[in-house]
């Protein structure tokens, strides 16, 4: 790596907004709404926490009313009942057949506050455990459960959010963005999503004698990293020996990850739509995707609350260490005006990333060409 290449790579933007989608819904505001205003299904929120309102479930009588919001899975739903005689809310939720809690609150308390304070101060732990079990059994990915007592980000009406983080080469940023746009355009989602590319530091430890042989070949590993990222690693892999005598080849690099923000309610649906046999999201029966390139499903804003994350593959041959912010820096929650500004300049930002990557890849190819040709051209 020459100094000029490192300087060029240091100009890379830390993030690139790529796509934002919000489903078309009937306008509705909970601010001036109350249970006594409800006379028909159209008086209810069109979407609530786990899915769209199923109008056929609306029942009204002198005793009050009840309705169900249906999720993308058949056994996922959010039930709300208003008991007129006792002036109270009764709310229950179920995801993939698992009970997510039942709450009874005075109806004088607004419904959005009841949901946020009664059901989502802490996300149902059984749902997180089941999601990890199901998704890791169905897809080649890793699910990170929220730390115990962690704050749950819950929005109304979309509920708690999760992030699908997917490693991606720079050359694929624009095609993948277009692919997601087309996918959503052809079959609109019931829930919102955001897609943003973020530059993340990754240290890969390949255990000698356990990881694939090519990982200990300095030139092969370096070039493979360039192909996978569109960027230059921080150097050739370095052999490091632990106190117990075991050795590992360590490669340090920066790589863009796609951060797909999605409500928990849309997690299984979105993964099923994005999964392909040769892409970055694959089912467990598809061709094997190397561990360090597999997606990670995390709690929303996990990268803002945690400095780093270390993961091992099942056979413990490879360790992937991710650092979400540069050393000495913290990742702050972006301000609304900063988000708006970033989205407006997104086309120019993406073009800058592509230009820097193209220059770096071309320079590396030229260097290796000169070396392999003995300096002859």
Secondary structure, 3 states (H helix, E strand, C coil): CCHHHHHHHCCCCCEEEEEEECCCCCCCCCCCCCHHHCCCHHHCCCEECCEEEEEEEEEEECCEEEEEEECCCCCCEEEEEEECCCCEEEEEEEECCEEEEEEEEECCCCHHHHHHHHHCCCCCHHHHHHHHHHHHHHECEEECCCCCCCCCCEECCCEEEEEEEEEECHHHHHHHHHHHHHHHHHCCCCCCEEEEEEEEEEEEEEECCCCCHHHHCHHHHHHHHHHHHCCCCCCCCEEEECCCCCEEEEEEEEEEEEEEEEEHHHHHHHHHHHCCCCCCCCECCCCCCCHHHCEEEEECCHHHHCCEEEEECCCCCEEEEEECCCCCCCCCCCCHHHHHHHHHCHHHHHHHHHHHHHHHHHHHHHHHHHHHCCCCC
